[in-house]
Amino acid sequence: MDEGLAKIRHSRSKKNFPFLKLEDGEYVEFVFSRAKTYLLMLLGGLAIGVAVVLFVFLMVLIEQPVLDEMGMNFLFIILATLIGVAVITALVTLRIYNGNKLFITNQHAIQMIMTSPMASSMNIIDLASIEDASFSQDGVLEKMFHFGTFRLATVGDETTYTFKYSYVSPDDLRTISELLTKAKKEMRKKED
């Protein structure tokens, strides 16, 4: 790649992703996130839960033809609390969804995983240390909604880094394989 273009891509990557702390000459090639259908399934499940709560609430109101004011206020407090919990759960779900990313640079793979607002991890792997990159879809839902598991297997300690509920196209996988090969060649040149 042209050195001028590499500098432009590096400065653009540093501007767009300041939290990555990229090295000199390093730039972001790919950004993978969880599949949007995964988010829709999570929020859909939450919406179904809220609909069930509202249905139960309406059934209780229908069954009680005469409720005093205190009983009605109590039911509305319960309903407001349950809807508040649903909104907070949706916001936490969105935060966790947006906190899961996989960045492939020209030198590293950077995996950011968030399992809860209080639990997250970051793994940085040299591309030259990656033996294999693969993408798999297991099951009808993954095929139907176009998401699966992206795997990066390292050399030596045989650690496998997985990024679930994402989508990697065959063209992207081919390009990533080319990046891995290029990184290994550059490492061999440095060793010689």
N, CA, C and O of each residue as an XYZ file, in Angstrom:
768
protein
N       0.851     -1.173      0.000
C       0.000      0.000      0.000
C       0.892      1.228      0.000
O       1.973      1.231      0.589
N       0.430      2.250     -0.657
C       1.140      3.515     -0.725
C       1.305      4.094      0.682
O       0.364      4.069      1.476
N       2.484      4.610      0.992
C       2.769      5.124      2.334
C       1.888      6.322      2.684
O       1.480      6.472      3.836
N       1.592      7.172      1.708
C       0.723      8.326      1.947
C      -0.695      7.896      2.300
O      -1.326      8.454      3.197
N      -1.181      6.892      1.573
C      -2.520      6.372      1.850
C      -2.568      5.725      3.230
O      -3.552      5.873      3.955
N      -1.493      5.001      3.596
C      -1.438      4.376      4.922
C      -1.481      5.430      6.025
O      -2.120      5.213      7.054
N      -0.814      6.562      5.829
C      -0.837      7.645      6.827
C      -2.229      8.242      6.955
O      -2.688      8.540      8.058
N      -2.894      8.412      5.828
C      -4.259      8.958      5.849
C      -5.190      7.990      6.578
O      -6.000      8.412      7.405
N      -5.079      6.697      6.277
C      -5.931      5.698      6.936
C      -5.627      5.625      8.434
O      -6.534      5.438      9.245
N      -4.355      5.773      8.799
C      -3.973      5.764     10.215
C      -4.604      6.957     10.945
O      -5.192      6.792     12.013
N      -4.479      8.156     10.364
C      -5.044      9.339     11.040
C      -6.564      9.268     11.111
O      -7.159      9.688     12.103
N      -7.194      8.740     10.066
C      -8.659      8.597     10.082
C      -9.083      7.576     11.149
O     -10.067      7.787     11.859
N      -8.342      6.483     11.254
C      -8.659      5.452     12.258
C      -8.462      5.983     13.669
O      -9.259      5.685     14.558
N      -7.401      6.771     13.888
C      -7.168      7.356     15.219
C      -8.286      8.327     15.577
O      -8.686      8.418     16.738
N      -8.790      9.048     14.585
C      -9.883      9.995     14.827
C     -11.197      9.258     15.112
O     -11.927      9.624     16.034
N     -11.496      8.225     14.325
C     -12.759      7.499     14.478
C     -12.789      6.551     15.673
O     -13.854      6.281     16.229
N     -11.605      6.037     16.072
C     -11.529      5.057     17.156
C     -10.431      5.455     18.153
O      -9.437      4.741     18.281
N     -10.593      6.577     18.859
C      -9.525      7.042     19.757
C      -9.254      6.091     20.925
O      -8.164      6.123     21.497
N     -10.199      5.269     21.282
C     -10.056      4.342     22.402
C      -9.190      3.131     22.061
O      -8.852      2.361     22.960
N      -8.820      2.937     20.792
C      -8.048      1.762     20.393
C      -6.543      1.907     20.642
O      -5.843      0.899     20.738
N      -6.041      3.116     20.745
C      -4.602      3.335     20.965
C      -3.770      2.626     19.898
O      -2.953      1.757     20.207
N      -3.985      3.001     18.664
C      -3.303      2.379     17.538
C      -1.832      2.778     17.494
O      -1.466      3.899     17.847
N      -0.998      1.839     17.055
C       0.432      2.097     16.904
C       0.668      2.924     15.640
O      -0.236      3.096     14.822
N       1.897      3.434     15.490
C       2.246      4.187     14.282
C       2.085      3.300     13.056
O       2.570      2.169     13.025
N       1.402      3.824     12.049
C       1.191      3.081     10.811
C       0.061      2.068     10.862
O      -0.232      1.421      9.856
N      -0.574      1.921     12.009
C      -1.669      0.954     12.141
C      -3.001      1.634     11.831
O      -3.233      2.773     12.234
N      -3.859      0.937     11.124
C      -5.172      1.481     10.787
C      -6.205      0.353     10.789
O      -5.866     -0.820     10.634
N      -7.445      0.724     10.965
C      -8.545     -0.239     11.062
C      -8.972     -0.663      9.661
O      -9.276      0.169      8.806
N      -8.988     -1.976      9.448
C      -9.447     -2.552      8.183
C     -10.926     -2.922      8.254
O     -11.691     -2.628      7.334
N     -11.328     -3.573      9.357
C     -12.702     -4.052      9.519
C     -13.187     -3.770     10.932
O     -12.410     -3.792     11.886
N     -14.481     -3.504     11.051
C     -15.140     -3.411     12.349
C     -16.345     -4.337     12.284
O     -17.240     -4.161     11.457
N     -16.352     -5.331     13.177
C     -17.478     -6.260     13.243
C     -18.215     -6.028     14.549
O     -17.601     -5.837     15.599
N     -19.529     -6.045     14.473
C     -20.354     -5.941     15.677
C     -21.358     -7.083     15.655
O     -21.424     -7.857     14.700
N     -22.130     -7.173     16.714
C     -23.160     -8.206     16.756
C     -24.174     -7.929     15.646
O     -24.383     -6.780     15.258
N     -24.793     -8.979     15.147
C     -25.792     -8.845     14.088
C     -27.019     -8.096     14.614
O     -27.433     -8.282     15.758
N     -27.579     -7.261     13.773
C     -28.761     -6.491     14.173
C     -29.951     -7.399     14.472
O     -30.789     -7.068     15.310
N     -30.026     -8.539     13.791
C     -31.130     -9.468     14.066
C     -31.037    -10.018     15.487
O     -32.058    -10.315     16.106
N     -29.818    -10.156     16.004
C     -29.633    -10.596     17.395
C     -30.224     -9.558     18.338
O     -30.918     -9.916     19.290
N     -29.962     -8.283     18.091
C     -30.528     -7.209     18.910
C     -32.051     -7.208     18.805
O     -32.751     -7.051     19.806
N     -32.554     -7.384     17.595
C     -34.010     -7.407     17.414
C     -34.649     -8.576     18.161
O     -35.746     -8.440     18.702
N     -33.970     -9.722     18.192
C     -34.514    -10.868     18.933
C     -34.534    -10.570     20.432
O     -35.503    -10.910     21.112
N     -33.480     -9.940     20.957
C     -33.453     -9.592     22.380
C     -34.558     -8.597     22.725
O     -35.302     -8.786     23.688
N     -34.653     -7.537     21.926
C     -35.677     -6.522     22.195
C     -37.078     -7.063     21.921
O     -38.033     -6.660     22.585
N     -37.212     -7.968     20.956
C     -38.506     -8.615     20.697
C     -38.957     -9.447     21.885
O     -40.133     -9.429     22.250
N     -38.026    -10.175     22.489
C     -38.352    -10.951     23.693
C     -38.798    -10.049     24.824
O     -39.734    -10.373     25.556
N     -38.127     -8.911     24.966
C     -38.513     -7.938     25.987
C     -39.911     -7.366     25.697
O     -40.723     -7.208     26.609
N     -40.181     -7.060     24.431
C     -41.497     -6.527     24.051
C     -42.606     -7.545     24.320
O     -43.695     -7.178     24.763
N     -42.330     -8.807     24.056
C     -43.323     -9.856     24.338
C     -43.572     -9.930     25.842
O     -44.714    -10.079     26.277
N     -42.507     -9.825     26.634
C     -42.662     -9.825     28.094
C     -43.523     -8.665     28.577
O     -44.382     -8.845     29.440
N     -43.294     -7.463     28.018
C     -44.103     -6.296     28.391
C     -45.556     -6.499     27.965
O     -46.472     -6.150     28.710
N     -45.774     -7.058     26.778
C     -47.139     -7.311     26.304
C     -47.859     -8.290     27.227
O     -49.045     -8.119     27.510
N     -47.150     -9.315     27.698
C     -47.761    -10.282     28.620
C     -48.142     -9.589     29.929
O     -49.226     -9.824     30.463
N     -47.254     -8.737     30.446
C     -47.545     -8.012     31.689
C     -48.762     -7.114     31.501
O     -49.636     -7.064     32.366
N     -48.824     -6.404     30.374
C     -49.994     -5.544     30.116
C     -51.276     -6.362     29.982
O     -52.331     -5.946     30.460
N     -51.190     -7.511     29.342
C     -52.350     -8.382     29.195
C     -52.839     -8.851     30.565
O     -54.037     -8.812     30.848
N     -51.910     -9.294     31.413
C     -52.284     -9.742     32.765
C     -52.900     -8.580     33.541
O     -53.896     -8.758     34.243
N     -52.311     -7.395     33.415
C     -52.836     -6.210     34.091
C     -54.277     -5.934     33.646
O     -55.145     -5.669     34.477
N     -54.525     -5.998     32.340
C     -55.882     -5.763     31.839
C     -56.851     -6.845     32.305
O     -58.006     -6.548     32.609
N     -56.401     -8.079     32.363
C     -57.262     -9.166     32.837
C     -57.634     -8.967     34.307
O     -58.765     -9.249     34.704
N     -56.705     -8.491     35.098
C     -56.997     -8.224     36.511
C     -58.031     -7.104     36.619
O     -58.949     -7.179     37.435
N     -57.880     -6.068     35.797
C     -58.846     -4.967     35.833
C     -60.239     -5.415     35.395
O     -61.241     -4.980     35.962
N     -60.300     -6.282     34.390
C     -61.592     -6.768     33.904
C     -62.272     -7.640     34.957
O     -63.488     -7.566     35.134
N     -61.504     -8.452     35.646
C     -62.055     -9.360     36.658
C     -62.531     -8.621     37.908
O     -63.346     -9.150     38.664
N     -62.040     -7.429     38.129
C     -62.411     -6.650     39.322
C     -63.298     -5.480     38.901
O     -62.788     -4.399     38.607
N     -64.624     -5.678     38.868
C     -65.495     -4.597     38.406
C     -65.475     -3.393     39.348
O     -65.651     -2.257     38.906
N     -65.267     -3.633     40.619
C     -65.265     -2.520     41.565
C     -63.935     -2.542     42.319
O     -63.702     -3.395     43.176
N     -63.095     -1.610     41.988
C     -61.839     -1.436     42.712
C     -61.873     -0.054     43.338
O     -62.215      0.930     42.681
N     -61.516      0.013     44.608
C     -61.453      1.327     45.226
C     -60.222      2.067     44.699
O     -59.383      1.501     43.999
N     -60.147      3.330     45.055
C     -59.060      4.177     44.546
C     -57.690      3.652     44.969
O     -56.738      3.692     44.189
N     -57.591      3.164     46.194
C     -56.313      2.653     46.680
C     -55.884      1.409     45.893
O     -54.700      1.258     45.591
N     -56.807      0.534     45.561
C     -56.500     -0.655     44.770
C     -56.032     -0.305     43.366
O     -55.095     -0.909     42.844
N     -56.697      0.685     42.754
C     -56.297      1.134     41.413
C     -54.902      1.755     41.450
O     -54.074      1.480     40.582
N     -54.646      2.591     42.453
C     -53.320      3.209     42.572
C     -52.239      2.148     42.754
O     -51.158      2.255     42.175
N     -52.529      1.121     43.559
C     -51.574      0.046     43.777
C     -51.264     -0.679     42.466
O     -50.101     -0.946     42.164
N     -52.303     -0.997     41.689
C     -52.090     -1.672     40.403
C     -51.286     -0.802     39.435
O     -50.422     -1.307     38.718
N     -51.567      0.498     39.412
C     -50.815      1.379     38.514
C     -49.356      1.523     38.959
O     -48.472      1.651     38.112
N     -49.090      1.504     40.245
C     -47.702      1.548     40.737
C     -46.959      0.288     40.296
O     -45.812      0.358     39.855
N     -47.617     -0.857     40.417
C     -46.989     -2.110     39.972
C     -46.715     -2.058     38.468
O     -45.631     -2.432     38.022
N     -47.683     -1.599     37.695
C     -47.516     -1.508     36.249
C     -46.392     -0.538     35.885
O     -45.552     -0.854     35.043
N     -46.370      0.625     36.507
C     -45.318      1.606     36.224
C     -43.937      1.050     36.579
O     -42.967      1.290     35.860
N     -43.848      0.315     37.678
C     -42.579     -0.295     38.075
C     -42.127     -1.318     37.053
O     -40.959     -1.330     36.664
N     -43.036     -2.177     36.610
C     -42.681     -3.200     35.623
C     -42.269     -2.584     34.283
O     -41.330     -3.057     33.643
N     -42.963     -1.541     33.865
C     -42.582     -0.865     32.616
C     -41.238     -0.164     32.791
O     -40.426     -0.159     31.865
N     -40.987      0.424     33.952
C     -39.687      1.043     34.226
C     -38.557      0.026     34.174
O     -37.493      0.303     33.620
N     -38.786     -1.151     34.749
C     -37.782     -2.223     34.694
C     -37.552     -2.646     33.248
O     -36.414     -2.909     32.860
N     -38.608     -2.714     32.448
C     -38.470     -3.093     31.037
C     -37.656     -2.057     30.269
O     -36.822     -2.422     29.440
N     -37.883     -0.780     30.529
C     -37.128      0.282     29.855
C     -35.658      0.225     30.255
O     -34.780      0.342     29.400
N     -35.381      0.048     31.538
C     -33.995     -0.051     32.003
C     -33.319     -1.278     31.392
O     -32.158     -1.212     30.988
N     -34.038     -2.391     31.326
C     -33.493     -3.605     30.712
C     -33.176     -3.370     29.240
O     -32.144     -3.828     28.749
N     -34.054     -2.658     28.528
C     -33.803     -2.355     27.114
C     -32.564     -1.479     26.959
O     -31.759     -1.709     26.056
N     -32.399     -0.484     27.818
C     -31.225      0.392     27.746
C     -29.934     -0.372     28.046
O     -28.916     -0.165     27.386
N     -29.982     -1.249     29.038
C     -28.803     -2.071     29.361
C     -28.484     -3.008     28.196
O     -27.318     -3.203     27.853
N     -29.519     -3.585     27.593
C     -29.322     -4.471     26.439
C     -28.652     -3.720     25.294
O     -27.735     -4.247     24.662
N     -29.098     -2.499     25.021
C     -28.483     -1.689     23.969
C     -27.031     -1.368     24.291
O     -26.175     -1.408     23.407
N     -26.751     -1.054     25.544
C     -25.372     -0.734     25.954
C     -24.466     -1.949     25.775
O     -23.351     -1.821     25.269
N     -24.926     -3.102     26.177
C     -24.128     -4.324     26.027
C     -23.955     -4.661     24.541
O     -22.864     -5.040     24.116
N     -25.013     -4.527     23.764
C     -24.933     -4.789     22.327
C     -23.875     -3.902     21.679
O     -23.057     -4.386     20.897
N     -23.882     -2.609     21.995
C     -22.923     -1.676     21.407
C     -21.514     -1.831     21.978
O     -20.556     -1.337     21.383
N     -21.369     -2.502     23.109
C     -20.063     -2.704     23.726
C     -19.312     -3.906     23.201
O     -18.191     -4.166     23.640
N     -19.892     -4.642     22.277
C     -19.252     -5.832     21.704
C     -18.816     -5.532     20.274
O     -19.642     -5.374     19.376
N     -17.500     -5.458     20.084
C     -16.937     -5.148     18.768
C     -15.687     -5.980     18.539
O     -15.013     -6.392     19.483
N     -15.396     -6.214     17.291
C     -14.145     -6.850     16.889
C     -13.544     -5.979     15.802
O     -14.145     -5.773     14.748
N     -12.348     -5.470     16.072
C     -11.637     -4.621     15.132
C     -10.483     -5.422     14.532
O      -9.706     -6.041     15.259
N     -10.378     -5.408     13.226
C      -9.237     -6.008     12.547
C      -8.455     -4.843     11.944
O      -8.949     -4.136     11.066
N      -7.226     -4.653     12.429
C      -6.354     -3.621     11.869
C      -5.360     -4.306     10.940
O      -5.423     -5.518     10.737
N      -4.458     -3.536     10.386
C      -3.431     -4.126      9.535
C      -2.354     -4.842     10.358
O      -1.481     -5.493      9.784
N      -2.402     -4.731     11.706
C      -1.411     -5.369     12.564
C      -2.005     -6.250     13.664
O      -1.357     -7.196     14.112
N      -3.233     -5.948     14.103
C      -3.812     -6.642     15.247
C      -5.284     -6.979     15.028
O      -5.951     -6.427     14.153
N      -5.760     -7.896     15.848
C      -7.196     -8.128     16.014
C      -7.512     -7.694     17.445
O      -6.891     -8.176     18.393
N      -8.464     -6.796     17.599
C      -8.814     -6.251     18.910
C     -10.268     -6.612     19.185
O     -11.180     -6.155     18.496
N     -10.464     -7.441     20.206
C     -11.792     -7.936     20.557
C     -12.244     -7.255     21.843
O     -11.568     -7.341     22.868
N     -13.385     -6.582     21.787
C     -13.979     -5.940     22.964
C     -15.290     -6.660     23.257
O     -16.222     -6.633     22.453
N     -15.347     -7.304     24.422
C     -16.532     -8.078     24.801
C     -17.111     -7.494     26.086
O     -16.387     -7.270     27.056
N     -18.418     -7.249     26.084
C     -19.124     -6.778     27.263
C     -20.250     -7.763     27.556
O     -21.121     -7.984     26.715
N     -20.232     -8.354     28.751
C     -21.287     -9.292     29.126
C     -22.311     -8.656     30.054
O     -23.432     -9.149     30.175
N     -21.934     -7.573     30.705
C     -22.842     -6.783     31.537
C     -22.223     -5.395     31.658
O     -21.059     -5.216     31.300
N     -22.969     -4.407     32.154
C     -22.371     -3.073     32.293
C     -21.152     -3.053     33.222
O     -20.346     -2.125     33.168
N     -21.020     -4.067     34.067
C     -19.900     -4.113     35.004
C     -18.826     -5.126     34.610
O     -17.807     -5.218     35.295
N     -19.015     -5.886     33.538
C     -18.058     -6.918     33.153
C     -17.728     -6.801     31.665
O     -18.586     -7.007     30.806
N     -16.482     -6.469     31.383
C     -16.041     -6.376     29.997
C     -14.585     -6.818     29.906
O     -13.864     -6.843     30.904
N     -14.174     -7.162     28.702
C     -12.786     -7.565     28.485
C     -12.334     -7.085     27.120
O     -13.139     -6.838     26.222
N     -11.004     -6.961     26.990
C     -10.409     -6.581     25.713
C      -9.227     -7.513     25.453
O      -8.361     -7.684     26.311
N      -9.200     -8.104     24.282
C      -8.098     -8.960     23.864
C      -7.465     -8.350     22.625
O      -8.165     -7.965     21.688
N      -6.140     -8.261     22.619
C      -5.401     -7.754     21.470
C      -4.468     -8.862     21.001
O      -3.654     -9.364     21.776
N      -4.585     -9.240     19.743
C      -3.824    -10.348     19.190
C      -3.077     -9.845     17.963
O      -3.668     -9.191     17.104
N      -1.787    -10.141     17.871
C      -1.042     -9.835     16.654
C      -1.570    -10.697     15.529
O      -1.819    -11.889     15.714
N      -1.744    -10.096     14.359
C      -2.237    -10.883     13.225
C      -1.282    -12.016     12.877
O      -1.713    -13.077     12.426
N       0.015    -11.795     13.086
C       0.995    -12.846     12.772
C       0.838    -14.058     13.686
O       1.290    -15.150     13.340
N       0.206    -13.884     14.846
C       0.001    -14.990     15.788
C      -1.250    -15.798     15.495
O      -1.486    -16.829     16.125
N      -2.047    -15.343     14.552
C      -3.306    -16.022     14.244
C      -3.062    -17.076     13.167
O      -2.577    -16.776     12.076
N      -3.405    -18.292     13.495
C      -3.221    -19.423     12.582
C      -4.369    -19.522     11.581
O      -4.156    -19.806     10.403
N      -5.588    -19.283     12.064
C      -6.751    -19.553     11.243
C      -7.876    -18.589     11.594
O      -8.061    -18.234     12.758
N      -8.621    -18.172     10.583
C      -9.830    -17.371     10.772
C     -10.974    -18.121     10.105
O     -10.853    -18.548      8.957
N     -12.082    -18.282     10.819
C     -13.213    -19.017     10.248
C     -14.526    -18.410     10.717
O     -14.590    -17.723     11.737
N     -15.561    -18.681      9.951
C     -16.915    -18.231     10.278
C     -17.844    -19.419     10.113
O     -17.811    -20.105      9.091
N     -18.683    -19.666     11.131
C     -19.611    -20.795     11.041
C     -21.010    -20.379     11.456
O     -21.199    -19.505     12.303
N     -21.985    -21.032     10.833
C     -23.388    -20.851     11.178
C     -23.942    -22.228     11.514
O     -23.941    -23.131     10.678
N     -24.407    -22.377     12.731
C     -24.951    -23.651     13.183
C     -26.422    -23.458     13.518
O     -26.766    -22.696     14.422
N     -27.260    -24.129     12.809
C     -28.682    -24.071     13.115
C     -29.480    -23.242     12.131
O     -28.944    -22.459     11.347
N     -30.773    -23.446     12.206
C     -31.706    -22.798     11.285
C     -31.770    -21.289     11.524
O     -31.768    -20.514     10.567
N     -31.828    -20.861     12.797
C     -31.935    -19.427     13.075
C     -30.730    -18.663     12.557
O     -30.882    -17.582     11.988
N     -29.530    -19.208     12.746
C     -28.332    -18.521     12.284
C     -28.304    -18.409     10.763
O     -27.898    -17.380     10.224
N     -28.729    -19.450     10.077
C     -28.791    -19.407      8.609
C     -29.865    -18.421      8.142
O     -29.637    -17.616      7.239
N     -31.033    -18.501      8.771
C     -32.161    -17.685      8.351
C     -31.917    -16.194      8.598
O     -32.299    -15.357      7.779
N     -31.279    -15.861      9.730
C     -31.098    -14.459     10.088
C     -29.671    -13.954      9.854
O     -29.323    -12.858     10.294
N     -28.850    -14.741      9.169
C     -27.512    -14.329      8.726
C     -26.599    -13.881      9.860
O     -26.056    -12.777      9.824
N     -26.430    -14.727     10.858
C     -25.406    -14.471     11.867
C     -24.810    -15.800     12.289
O     -25.379    -16.862     12.036
N     -23.662    -15.727     12.932
C     -22.975    -16.942     13.337
C     -21.813    -16.615     14.255
O     -21.854    -15.624     14.985
N     -20.777    -17.440     14.224
C     -19.621    -17.278     15.098
C     -18.361    -17.115     14.262
O     -18.059    -17.935     13.395
N     -17.639    -16.047     14.537
C     -16.356    -15.766     13.889
C     -15.264    -16.214     14.845
O     -15.258    -15.818     16.011
N     -14.333    -17.041     14.359
C     -13.282    -17.596     15.215
C     -11.902    -17.201     14.698
O     -11.641    -17.209     13.495
N     -11.030    -16.856     15.639
C      -9.625    -16.616     15.347
C      -8.824    -17.565     16.226
O      -8.852    -17.446     17.451
N      -8.110    -18.505     15.614
C      -7.306    -19.473     16.360
C      -5.847    -19.044     16.299
O      -5.330    -18.753     15.220
N      -5.180    -19.003     17.452
C      -3.795    -18.548     17.507
C      -2.815    -19.704     17.406
O      -3.164    -20.866     17.616
N      -1.588    -19.353     17.081
C      -0.491    -20.312     16.982
C       0.066    -20.555     18.382
O       0.037    -19.659     19.225
N       0.563    -21.735     18.628
C       1.267    -21.993     19.892
C       0.359    -22.466     20.994
O       0.137    -23.667     21.147
N      -0.176    -21.529     21.773
C      -0.987    -21.924     22.925
C      -2.376    -22.411     22.528
O      -3.172    -22.810     23.378
N      -2.655    -22.373     21.244
C      -3.911    -22.866     20.679
C      -5.147    -22.248     21.318
O      -6.146    -22.926     21.561
N      -5.062    -20.954     21.583
C      -6.205    -20.217     22.095
C      -7.117    -19.853     20.928
O      -6.642    -19.475     19.857
N      -8.400    -19.967     21.133
C      -9.368    -19.588     20.111
C     -10.189    -18.420     20.636
O     -10.802    -18.504     21.700
N     -10.192    -17.345     19.889
C     -11.009    -16.182     20.224
C     -12.268    -16.246     19.371
O     -12.195    -16.352     18.147
N     -13.409    -16.181     20.019
C     -14.676    -16.268     19.287
C     -15.446    -14.970     19.427
O     -15.401    -14.302     20.460
N     -16.149    -14.633     18.369
C     -17.031    -13.471     18.362
C     -18.376    -13.965     17.848
O     -18.586    -14.108     16.644
N     -19.286    -14.225     18.793
C     -20.586    -14.812     18.464
C     -21.585    -13.759     18.000
O     -21.411    -12.562     18.227
N     -22.634    -14.243     17.345
C     -23.773    -13.433     16.894
C     -23.345    -12.303     15.960
O     -23.874    -11.195     16.040
N     -22.403    -12.578     15.089
C     -21.938    -11.585     14.125
C     -22.092    -12.152     12.720
O     -22.515    -13.294     12.540
N     -21.747    -11.345     11.735
C     -21.762    -11.827     10.366
C     -20.479    -11.392      9.675
O     -20.097    -10.223      9.726
N     -19.822    -12.344      9.031
C     -18.626    -12.088      8.247
C     -18.882    -12.659      6.859
O     -19.116    -13.858      6.706
N     -18.836    -11.807      5.863
C     -19.092    -12.279      4.499
C     -17.896    -13.089      3.996
O     -16.788    -12.942      4.512
N     -18.109    -13.932      3.006
C     -16.986    -14.696      2.435
C     -15.873    -13.791      1.901
O     -14.695    -14.130      2.013
N     -16.239    -12.640      1.320
C     -15.224    -11.707      0.823
C     -14.403    -11.125      1.971
O     -13.182    -11.003      1.869
N     -15.080    -10.765      3.067
C     -14.359    -10.248      4.236
C     -13.422    -11.301      4.808
O     -12.292    -10.991      5.188
N     -13.883    -12.536      4.870
C     -13.062    -13.633      5.395
C     -11.833    -13.856      4.514
O     -10.741    -14.111      5.021
N     -12.009    -13.761      3.218
C     -10.893    -13.907      2.283
C      -9.881    -12.771      2.492
O      -8.675    -13.015      2.515
N     -10.361    -11.550      2.643
C      -9.474    -10.409      2.869
C      -8.738    -10.544      4.199
O      -7.553    -10.225      4.288
N      -9.428    -11.010      5.223
C      -8.780    -11.222      6.524
C      -7.697    -12.284      6.407
O      -6.625    -12.139      6.995
N      -7.958    -13.338      5.665
C      -6.944    -14.377      5.448
C      -5.721    -13.799      4.737
O      -4.588    -14.160      5.056
N      -5.946    -12.910      3.782
C      -4.833    -12.246      3.098
C      -4.036    -11.363      4.068
O      -2.808    -11.315      4.004
N      -4.737    -10.673      4.957
C      -4.048     -9.861      5.971
C      -3.195    -10.734      6.890
O      -2.075    -10.361      7.240
N      -3.720    -11.888      7.278
C      -2.966    -12.813      8.129
C      -1.706    -13.294      7.422
O      -0.632    -13.342      8.022
N      -1.837    -13.649      6.148
C      -0.682    -14.104      5.375
C       0.354    -12.994      5.252
O       1.550    -13.241      5.402
N      -0.096    -11.781      4.984
C       0.817    -10.639      4.855
C       1.532    -10.369      6.185
O       2.731    -10.089      6.194
N       0.812    -10.449      7.296
C       1.415    -10.211      8.609
C       2.474    -11.274      8.930
O       3.520    -10.962      9.500
N       2.196    -12.526      8.561
C       3.171    -13.597      8.795
C       4.423    -13.395      7.950
O       5.533    -13.634      8.426
N       4.261    -12.960      6.703
C       5.410    -12.696      5.835
C       6.266    -11.565      6.404
O       7.494    -11.655      6.413
N       5.615    -10.503      6.879
C       6.358     -9.380      7.456
C       7.093     -9.800      8.725
O       8.197     -9.322      8.988
N       6.492    -10.689      9.512
C       7.147    -11.172     10.722
C       8.392    -12.000     10.362
O       9.434    -11.886     11.008
N       8.265    -12.827      9.326
C       9.420    -13.631      8.897
C      10.554    -12.751      8.397
O      11.725    -13.051      8.629
N      10.206    -11.648      7.702
C      11.234    -10.711      7.219
C      11.973    -10.076      8.385
O      13.191     -9.907      8.332
N      11.244     -9.723      9.438
C      11.863     -9.114     10.615
C      12.782    -10.106     11.334
O      13.825     -9.720     11.862
N      12.393    -11.384     11.353
C      13.192    -12.400     12.006
C      14.473    -12.706     11.258
O      15.484    -13.053     11.870
N      14.440    -12.579      9.915
C      15.630    -12.878      9.090
C      16.630    -11.788      9.106
O      17.674    -11.897      8.463
